[in-house]
Amino acid sequence: MPDTVNIDEIMYRLYVIDKVRKGREAVWQGNVISVEELKEEMKSW
């Protein structure tokens, strides 16, 4: 990373990496829903 990077950028990148890791793990474990299920779930918002 460049010397000019600030703590907010570092924290954001770590946050994104964590979310991607957790998402990949969920998919690997089969914790997913279909597009149709997602559409139905979004209707109630």
Buried (B, 14 or more C-beta within 10 A) or exposed (E): EEEEEEEEEEEEEEEEEEEEEEEEEEEEEEEEEEEEEEEEEEEEE
